[in-house]
């Protein structure tokens, strides 16, 4: 009986010879220039946006404690540089964003009115999802923001679909799909990596590595803790980024987005960041010490880090205090609006059950 012919494998190539598989090129580009050359005006805008997220989330935590926000509530305090650094580089007319349930900061980074976000948190009719989504399920097709998803890792596969739509429609857009270090171990993440690389989809996968997932350190839960390497098996170049430095995140975004827009396929970016609060408002965060959290606040805080740069470049303490004062006023107005807005009419239980049109 004749033997079946053996499959012929390509001869092994060295990384230098395999010109289609340059996994380190984007990281090399970032190492050559780590920080974005922002003007003073741009840096002030980044500062203002990060401070808005910080003050908004602090107020949301207070409203939760008062019982005005129910269910789960996951705050973004400490991670502000990631959303601002990345989303400030997007094309608002073309690109789409999808994330998990820690989503308030991403919506604020898009410039969406804090009033409608706070109203959604408190379950009011004026909320961006009509009070039906709450903290975890915000959505805005107008801004191409597709959630806010409660199922861990589900948004990654949906992000692959958004990227496929960009490619199919040839609209020049890309999808920015966020997920956390905990979600990084979900199987659907790798299924999406494979398809995205195979079809060269325009997507940037962003791991917001806040070190503790739902309450377990990455060292105890992940065999490979360098998450930017996770795409290697799928020929997806990875980037290791300091997620506490908004200028480094923005520079990484410039490099990654250029790569994707040139039709070269997906990028996996790991933004190493830190959340100061527990996983959600119900988490006492006893798995880490107060000293650890305080050390990050004192030495790595993204807002204080940018404030230092601004002061070195000519801004004054009074100028920055005025920005903080204005933001506190904006957040207070948002909270007042949310508290005084009516709840949805009971008849709304029967609407938006099925999608009629986008």
C-alpha beads as a LAMMPS data file, in Angstrom:
LAMMPS data file: protein, C-alpha beads

358 atoms
357 bonds

1 atom types
1 bond types

-500.0 500.0 xlo xhi
-500.0 500.0 ylo yhi
-500.0 500.0 zlo zhi

Masses

1 110.0

Atoms # bond

1 1 1 0.000 0.000 0.000
2 1 1 1.427 3.326 -1.076
3 1 1 2.238 5.780 1.660
4 1 1 0.558 9.174 1.644
5 1 1 3.005 11.905 0.701
6 1 1 4.376 13.782 3.659
7 1 1 3.462 17.447 3.874
8 1 1 6.254 19.761 2.917
9 1 1 7.070 22.356 5.521
10 1 1 8.807 25.550 4.647
11 1 1 12.419 25.603 5.779
12 1 1 12.893 27.396 9.073
13 1 1 13.692 31.061 8.697
14 1 1 15.500 33.360 11.037
15 1 1 13.557 36.424 12.231
16 1 1 15.702 38.577 9.953
17 1 1 14.761 36.496 6.903
18 1 1 11.044 36.311 7.663
19 1 1 10.220 39.850 6.578
20 1 1 6.458 39.301 6.949
21 1 1 6.801 38.409 10.611
22 1 1 8.449 41.304 12.383
23 1 1 6.937 41.082 15.835
24 1 1 9.288 43.550 17.455
25 1 1 9.118 46.384 14.933
26 1 1 6.432 48.392 16.733
27 1 1 8.096 48.027 20.117
28 1 1 11.393 49.060 18.555
29 1 1 9.720 52.180 17.158
30 1 1 8.318 53.026 20.589
31 1 1 11.689 52.505 22.265
32 1 1 13.265 54.990 19.839
33 1 1 10.730 57.623 20.819
34 1 1 8.784 56.914 23.988
35 1 1 6.666 60.029 24.375
36 1 1 4.389 62.005 22.114
37 1 1 5.473 65.554 21.240
38 1 1 2.385 67.291 22.559
39 1 1 1.965 71.038 22.548
40 1 1 1.234 72.795 25.828
41 1 1 -2.358 73.210 24.660
42 1 1 -2.694 69.484 23.962
43 1 1 -1.200 68.568 27.326
44 1 1 -3.615 70.896 29.082
45 1 1 -6.446 69.175 27.241
46 1 1 -5.157 65.724 28.277
47 1 1 -4.859 66.984 31.857
48 1 1 -8.397 68.345 31.821
49 1 1 -9.831 65.118 30.388
50 1 1 -8.018 62.872 32.867
51 1 1 -9.066 65.095 35.742
52 1 1 -12.680 64.978 34.549
53 1 1 -12.605 61.177 34.658
54 1 1 -11.012 61.221 38.128
55 1 1 -13.504 63.687 39.619
56 1 1 -16.467 62.032 37.875
57 1 1 -15.527 58.602 39.207
58 1 1 -14.961 59.940 42.708
59 1 1 -18.467 61.428 42.650
60 1 1 -19.908 58.202 41.245
61 1 1 -18.385 56.373 44.200
62 1 1 -20.106 58.810 46.567
63 1 1 -23.481 58.374 44.848
64 1 1 -23.087 54.606 45.056
65 1 1 -22.470 54.899 48.785
66 1 1 -25.660 56.946 49.098
67 1 1 -27.653 54.264 47.306
68 1 1 -28.329 56.398 44.220
69 1 1 -26.397 53.977 42.005
70 1 1 -27.384 50.329 42.211
71 1 1 -25.949 47.068 40.959
72 1 1 -22.287 46.844 40.067
73 1 1 -20.108 49.912 39.624
74 1 1 -16.510 49.610 38.416
75 1 1 -14.467 52.798 38.749
76 1 1 -11.609 53.863 36.469
77 1 1 -9.614 55.826 39.048
78 1 1 -5.895 55.449 38.275
79 1 1 -6.315 54.234 34.696
80 1 1 -7.173 57.586 33.097
81 1 1 -4.058 57.867 30.938
82 1 1 -4.985 54.771 28.927
83 1 1 -8.351 55.964 27.624
84 1 1 -7.199 59.547 27.065
85 1 1 -3.897 58.617 25.423
86 1 1 -5.503 56.178 23.011
87 1 1 -8.809 57.822 22.202
88 1 1 -7.260 61.237 21.632
89 1 1 -5.550 59.657 18.600
90 1 1 -8.719 58.194 17.067
91 1 1 -10.639 59.532 14.099
92 1 1 -14.040 60.295 15.608
93 1 1 -15.776 60.064 12.246
94 1 1 -14.480 56.609 11.332
95 1 1 -13.163 54.598 14.262
96 1 1 -15.095 52.493 16.764
97 1 1 -14.486 51.600 20.402
98 1 1 -15.678 48.680 22.498
99 1 1 -14.777 47.788 26.068
100 1 1 -15.772 45.805 29.149
101 1 1 -17.804 46.947 32.131
102 1 1 -15.297 49.511 33.470
103 1 1 -16.565 51.906 30.838
104 1 1 -17.368 55.358 32.263
105 1 1 -13.861 56.671 31.567
106 1 1 -13.914 55.595 27.940
107 1 1 -17.157 57.469 27.336
108 1 1 -15.846 60.609 28.997
109 1 1 -12.670 60.304 26.921
110 1 1 -14.908 60.482 23.855
111 1 1 -16.206 63.857 24.997
112 1 1 -19.702 62.546 25.776
113 1 1 -21.732 64.770 28.109
114 1 1 -21.061 63.802 31.767
115 1 1 -24.728 64.503 32.555
116 1 1 -26.066 61.669 30.394
117 1 1 -23.391 59.294 31.711
118 1 1 -24.201 60.093 35.344
119 1 1 -27.921 59.840 34.567
120 1 1 -27.301 56.365 33.180
121 1 1 -25.426 55.362 36.327
122 1 1 -28.445 56.373 38.405
123 1 1 -30.882 54.596 36.067
124 1 1 -32.646 57.702 34.791
125 1 1 -34.569 58.258 31.584
126 1 1 -32.076 60.893 30.427
127 1 1 -29.213 58.398 30.581
128 1 1 -27.290 57.526 27.442
129 1 1 -28.898 54.055 27.413
130 1 1 -32.249 55.427 28.653
131 1 1 -31.494 54.229 32.161
132 1 1 -31.627 50.578 31.112
133 1 1 -27.932 49.781 31.050
134 1 1 -26.559 51.371 34.177
135 1 1 -22.858 51.378 34.928
136 1 1 -21.908 48.327 32.895
137 1 1 -23.866 48.714 29.666
138 1 1 -23.413 52.140 28.149
139 1 1 -23.765 52.504 24.404
140 1 1 -23.737 55.223 21.757
141 1 1 -23.964 54.435 18.052
142 1 1 -23.673 58.176 17.405
143 1 1 -20.150 58.131 18.832
144 1 1 -19.401 54.614 17.528
145 1 1 -19.053 53.434 21.120
146 1 1 -20.412 49.889 21.283
147 1 1 -20.325 49.144 25.026
148 1 1 -19.936 48.446 27.975
149 1 1 -20.165 44.576 28.218
150 1 1 -20.722 42.512 31.338
151 1 1 -19.516 39.167 29.991
152 1 1 -15.772 38.916 30.558
153 1 1 -13.940 38.978 27.227
154 1 1 -17.106 39.081 25.094
155 1 1 -16.286 42.536 23.795
156 1 1 -13.090 41.265 22.148
157 1 1 -14.984 38.976 19.772
158 1 1 -17.536 41.729 19.110
159 1 1 -14.634 44.087 18.419
160 1 1 -13.435 41.638 15.786
161 1 1 -16.857 41.955 14.182
162 1 1 -16.645 45.745 14.241
163 1 1 -13.220 45.561 12.599
164 1 1 -14.603 43.216 9.937
165 1 1 -17.356 45.757 9.262
166 1 1 -14.750 48.507 8.843
167 1 1 -12.871 46.314 6.387
168 1 1 -15.999 45.195 4.517
169 1 1 -17.319 48.750 4.179
170 1 1 -13.844 50.037 3.293
171 1 1 -14.524 53.072 5.462
172 1 1 -10.933 53.587 6.616
173 1 1 -11.842 53.040 10.259
174 1 1 -10.325 50.808 12.897
175 1 1 -11.695 49.254 16.064
176 1 1 -10.138 49.831 19.466
177 1 1 -11.042 46.838 21.649
178 1 1 -10.192 47.076 25.335
179 1 1 -10.030 44.164 27.780
180 1 1 -8.387 43.500 31.118
181 1 1 -5.657 41.187 32.345
182 1 1 -8.350 38.875 33.752
183 1 1 -10.170 38.666 30.416
184 1 1 -6.858 37.928 28.705
185 1 1 -7.244 34.273 29.695
186 1 1 -10.595 33.819 27.959
187 1 1 -10.695 31.467 24.977
188 1 1 -12.742 33.756 22.746
189 1 1 -9.923 36.308 22.943
190 1 1 -7.583 33.907 21.131
191 1 1 -10.188 32.848 18.613
192 1 1 -10.542 36.520 17.730
193 1 1 -6.764 36.991 17.576
194 1 1 -6.556 34.174 15.048
195 1 1 -9.314 35.467 12.767
196 1 1 -8.146 39.078 13.027
197 1 1 -4.621 38.127 12.000
198 1 1 -5.770 35.738 9.282
199 1 1 -7.961 38.404 7.678
200 1 1 -5.695 41.353 8.607
201 1 1 -8.552 43.124 10.323
202 1 1 -8.135 46.780 11.320
203 1 1 -8.171 46.355 15.092
204 1 1 -5.997 47.292 18.048
205 1 1 -6.417 44.955 20.999
206 1 1 -5.640 46.777 24.247
207 1 1 -4.970 44.916 27.482
208 1 1 -5.556 47.315 30.366
209 1 1 -3.373 45.437 32.807
210 1 1 -4.374 46.839 36.198
211 1 1 -2.511 43.973 37.881
212 1 1 -5.350 42.309 39.814
213 1 1 -8.203 41.318 37.473
214 1 1 -11.170 40.753 39.819
215 1 1 -8.947 40.304 42.854
216 1 1 -6.134 37.906 41.971
217 1 1 -2.708 39.176 40.985
218 1 1 -1.489 38.376 37.493
219 1 1 1.441 36.436 39.011
220 1 1 -1.035 33.985 40.583
221 1 1 -3.481 33.734 37.677
222 1 1 -1.474 33.947 34.444
223 1 1 1.344 31.690 33.253
224 1 1 2.503 34.449 30.877
225 1 1 2.307 37.806 32.616
226 1 1 3.807 39.764 29.718
227 1 1 0.470 40.105 27.984
228 1 1 1.800 41.886 24.909
229 1 1 3.452 38.590 23.962
230 1 1 0.124 36.776 23.829
231 1 1 -0.345 37.481 20.121
232 1 1 2.955 35.946 19.054
233 1 1 1.404 32.623 18.035
234 1 1 -0.939 34.519 15.723
235 1 1 1.753 36.782 14.231
236 1 1 0.326 39.844 15.930
237 1 1 2.977 42.375 16.937
238 1 1 2.871 43.377 20.583
239 1 1 3.603 46.628 22.394
240 1 1 4.534 47.037 26.059
241 1 1 3.379 50.475 27.208
242 1 1 3.499 52.447 30.454
243 1 1 -0.212 53.018 30.958
244 1 1 0.437 55.594 33.694
245 1 1 2.029 58.049 31.255
246 1 1 -0.497 59.642 28.900
247 1 1 2.234 60.891 26.555
248 1 1 3.715 57.404 26.177
249 1 1 0.263 55.913 25.584
250 1 1 -0.450 58.534 22.928
251 1 1 2.876 57.845 21.222
252 1 1 2.117 54.103 21.231
253 1 1 -1.280 54.883 19.714
254 1 1 0.335 56.849 16.885
255 1 1 2.574 53.894 16.028
256 1 1 -0.085 51.187 16.376
257 1 1 -2.831 53.055 14.505
258 1 1 -0.482 53.815 11.598
259 1 1 0.396 50.121 11.317
260 1 1 -3.277 49.099 11.278
261 1 1 -4.387 51.820 8.850
262 1 1 -1.716 50.684 6.395
263 1 1 -3.516 47.339 6.128
264 1 1 -0.905 45.346 8.048
265 1 1 -3.390 43.726 10.402
266 1 1 -3.967 43.853 14.153
267 1 1 -1.783 45.040 17.018
268 1 1 -1.821 43.839 20.626
269 1 1 -0.982 46.598 23.087
270 1 1 -0.490 46.044 26.798
271 1 1 -0.973 49.185 28.877
272 1 1 0.383 48.575 32.372
273 1 1 -1.767 50.605 34.707
274 1 1 -3.245 50.447 38.204
275 1 1 -6.669 50.889 39.746
276 1 1 -6.754 52.574 43.129
277 1 1 -10.168 51.221 44.109
278 1 1 -11.346 47.630 44.296
279 1 1 -12.552 45.707 41.278
280 1 1 -16.029 47.101 41.917
281 1 1 -17.590 49.181 44.675
282 1 1 -18.396 45.983 46.578
283 1 1 -14.739 44.897 46.651
284 1 1 -12.795 45.821 49.835
285 1 1 -9.510 45.030 48.013
286 1 1 -7.930 43.201 50.948
287 1 1 -5.598 41.339 48.592
288 1 1 -3.151 44.259 48.538
289 1 1 -1.723 46.628 51.116
290 1 1 -2.556 50.289 51.621
291 1 1 1.144 51.004 51.347
292 1 1 1.235 49.536 47.829
293 1 1 -1.663 51.689 46.647
294 1 1 -0.215 54.793 48.295
295 1 1 3.176 54.193 46.683
296 1 1 1.581 54.156 43.217
297 1 1 -0.408 57.309 44.013
298 1 1 2.717 59.134 45.134
299 1 1 5.130 58.031 42.423
300 1 1 3.193 56.939 39.324
301 1 1 -0.121 58.792 39.277
302 1 1 -0.928 59.740 35.640
303 1 1 -2.502 63.089 36.497
304 1 1 0.242 64.206 38.863
305 1 1 2.846 63.049 36.336
306 1 1 1.395 65.243 33.593
307 1 1 0.900 68.105 36.043
308 1 1 4.638 68.067 36.719
309 1 1 5.374 68.299 32.986
310 1 1 2.894 71.165 32.584
311 1 1 4.484 73.130 35.435
312 1 1 7.931 72.576 33.951
313 1 1 6.664 73.932 30.645
314 1 1 5.174 77.167 31.910
315 1 1 1.748 76.429 33.360
316 1 1 1.069 77.825 36.828
317 1 1 -0.447 76.225 39.911
318 1 1 -3.267 78.778 39.769
319 1 1 -4.053 77.842 36.173
320 1 1 -4.264 74.152 37.024
321 1 1 -6.318 74.827 40.167
322 1 1 -8.789 76.791 38.017
323 1 1 -9.161 73.773 35.711
324 1 1 -9.861 71.534 38.699
325 1 1 -12.423 74.018 40.033
326 1 1 -14.268 74.105 36.689
327 1 1 -14.287 70.307 36.478
328 1 1 -15.643 69.942 39.997
329 1 1 -18.453 72.307 38.995
330 1 1 -19.169 70.240 35.858
331 1 1 -19.302 67.018 37.884
332 1 1 -21.563 68.587 40.516
333 1 1 -23.943 69.724 37.772
334 1 1 -23.917 66.210 36.296
335 1 1 -24.729 64.680 39.677
336 1 1 -27.532 67.179 40.304
337 1 1 -28.940 66.515 36.831
338 1 1 -28.877 62.770 37.444
339 1 1 -30.506 63.007 40.867
340 1 1 -33.301 65.233 39.584
341 1 1 -34.044 63.407 36.321
342 1 1 -37.122 61.132 36.206
343 1 1 -36.859 57.373 36.100
344 1 1 -37.935 55.607 32.890
345 1 1 -41.652 55.093 32.397
346 1 1 -42.711 51.487 33.154
347 1 1 -43.776 51.117 29.509
348 1 1 -40.074 51.320 28.573
349 1 1 -39.746 47.730 29.763
350 1 1 -41.190 46.693 26.393
351 1 1 -39.042 48.866 24.142
352 1 1 -35.538 48.198 22.799
353 1 1 -36.011 44.459 23.327
354 1 1 -35.197 43.848 19.666
355 1 1 -33.048 46.041 17.443
356 1 1 -35.201 47.688 14.804
357 1 1 -32.539 49.781 13.096
358 1 1 -29.131 51.291 13.661

Bonds

1 1 1 2
2 1 2 3
3 1 3 4
4 1 4 5
5 1 5 6
6 1 6 7
7 1 7 8
8 1 8 9
9 1 9 10
10 1 10 11
11 1 11 12
12 1 12 13
13 1 13 14
14 1 14 15
15 1 15 16
16 1 16 17
17 1 17 18
18 1 18 19
19 1 19 20
20 1 20 21
21 1 21 22
22 1 22 23
23 1 23 24
24 1 24 25
25 1 25 26
26 1 26 27
27 1 27 28
28 1 28 29
29 1 29 30
30 1 30 31
31 1 31 32
32 1 32 33
33 1 33 34
34 1 34 35
35 1 35 36
36 1 36 37
37 1 37 38
38 1 38 39
39 1 39 40
40 1 40 41
41 1 41 42
42 1 42 43
43 1 43 44
44 1 44 45
45 1 45 46
46 1 46 47
47 1 47 48
48 1 48 49
49 1 49 50
50 1 50 51
51 1 51 52
52 1 52 53
53 1 53 54
54 1 54 55
55 1 55 56
56 1 56 57
57 1 57 58
58 1 58 59
59 1 59 60
60 1 60 61
61 1 61 62
62 1 62 63
63 1 63 64
64 1 64 65
65 1 65 66
66 1 66 67
67 1 67 68
68 1 68 69
69 1 69 70
70 1 70 71
71 1 71 72
72 1 72 73
73 1 73 74
74 1 74 75
75 1 75 76
76 1 76 77
77 1 77 78
78 1 78 79
79 1 79 80
80 1 80 81
81 1 81 82
82 1 82 83
83 1 83 84
84 1 84 85
85 1 85 86
86 1 86 87
87 1 87 88
88 1 88 89
89 1 89 90
90 1 90 91
91 1 91 92
92 1 92 93
93 1 93 94
94 1 94 95
95 1 95 96
96 1 96 97
97 1 97 98
98 1 98 99
99 1 99 100
100 1 100 101
101 1 101 102
102 1 102 103
103 1 103 104
104 1 104 105
105 1 105 106
106 1 106 107
107 1 107 108
108 1 108 109
109 1 109 110
110 1 110 111
111 1 111 112
112 1 112 113
113 1 113 114
114 1 114 115
115 1 115 116
116 1 116 117
117 1 117 118
118 1 118 119
119 1 119 120
120 1 120 121
121 1 121 122
122 1 122 123
123 1 123 124
124 1 124 125
125 1 125 126
126 1 126 127
127 1 127 128
128 1 128 129
129 1 129 130
130 1 130 131
131 1 131 132
132 1 132 133
133 1 133 134
134 1 134 135
135 1 135 136
136 1 136 137
137 1 137 138
138 1 138 139
139 1 139 140
140 1 140 141
141 1 141 142
142 1 142 143
143 1 143 144
144 1 144 145
145 1 145 146
146 1 146 147
147 1 147 148
148 1 148 149
149 1 149 150
150 1 150 151
151 1 151 152
152 1 152 153
153 1 153 154
154 1 154 155
155 1 155 156
156 1 156 157
157 1 157 158
158 1 158 159
159 1 159 160
160 1 160 161
161 1 161 162
162 1 162 163
163 1 163 164
164 1 164 165
165 1 165 166
166 1 166 167
167 1 167 168
168 1 168 169
169 1 169 170
170 1 170 171
171 1 171 172
172 1 172 173
173 1 173 174
174 1 174 175
175 1 175 176
176 1 176 177
177 1 177 178
178 1 178 179
179 1 179 180
180 1 180 181
181 1 181 182
182 1 182 183
183 1 183 184
184 1 184 185
185 1 185 186
186 1 186 187
187 1 187 188
188 1 188 189
189 1 189 190
190 1 190 191
191 1 191 192
192 1 192 193
193 1 193 194
194 1 194 195
195 1 195 196
196 1 196 197
197 1 197 198
198 1 198 199
199 1 199 200
200 1 200 201
201 1 201 202
202 1 202 203
203 1 203 204
204 1 204 205
205 1 205 206
206 1 206 207
207 1 207 208
208 1 208 209
209 1 209 210
210 1 210 211
211 1 211 212
212 1 212 213
213 1 213 214
214 1 214 215
215 1 215 216
216 1 216 217
217 1 217 218
218 1 218 219
219 1 219 220
220 1 220 221
221 1 221 222
222 1 222 223
223 1 223 224
224 1 224 225
225 1 225 226
226 1 226 227
227 1 227 228
228 1 228 229
229 1 229 230
230 1 230 231
231 1 231 232
232 1 232 233
233 1 233 234
234 1 234 235
235 1 235 236
236 1 236 237
237 1 237 238
238 1 238 239
239 1 239 240
240 1 240 241
241 1 241 242
242 1 242 243
243 1 243 244
244 1 244 245
245 1 245 246
246 1 246 247
247 1 247 248
248 1 248 249
249 1 249 250
250 1 250 251
251 1 251 252
252 1 252 253
253 1 253 254
254 1 254 255
255 1 255 256
256 1 256 257
257 1 257 258
258 1 258 259
259 1 259 260
260 1 260 261
261 1 261 262
262 1 262 263
263 1 263 264
264 1 264 265
265 1 265 266
266 1 266 267
267 1 267 268
268 1 268 269
269 1 269 270
270 1 270 271
271 1 271 272
272 1 272 273
273 1 273 274
274 1 274 275
275 1 275 276
276 1 276 277
277 1 277 278
278 1 278 279
279 1 279 280
280 1 280 281
281 1 281 282
282 1 282 283
283 1 283 284
284 1 284 285
285 1 285 286
286 1 286 287
287 1 287 288
288 1 288 289
289 1 289 290
290 1 290 291
291 1 291 292
292 1 292 293
293 1 293 294
294 1 294 295
295 1 295 296
296 1 296 297
297 1 297 298
298 1 298 299
299 1 299 300
300 1 300 301
301 1 301 302
302 1 302 303
303 1 303 304
304 1 304 305
305 1 305 306
306 1 306 307
307 1 307 308
308 1 308 309
309 1 309 310
310 1 310 311
311 1 311 312
312 1 312 313
313 1 313 314
314 1 314 315
315 1 315 316
316 1 316 317
317 1 317 318
318 1 318 319
319 1 319 320
320 1 320 321
321 1 321 322
322 1 322 323
323 1 323 324
324 1 324 325
325 1 325 326
326 1 326 327
327 1 327 328
328 1 328 329
329 1 329 330
330 1 330 331
331 1 331 332
332 1 332 333
333 1 333 334
334 1 334 335
335 1 335 336
336 1 336 337
337 1 337 338
338 1 338 339
339 1 339 340
340 1 340 341
341 1 341 342
342 1 342 343
343 1 343 344
344 1 344 345
345 1 345 346
346 1 346 347
347 1 347 348
348 1 348 349
349 1 349 350
350 1 350 351
351 1 351 352
352 1 352 353
353 1 353 354
354 1 354 355
355 1 355 356
356 1 356 357
357 1 357 358
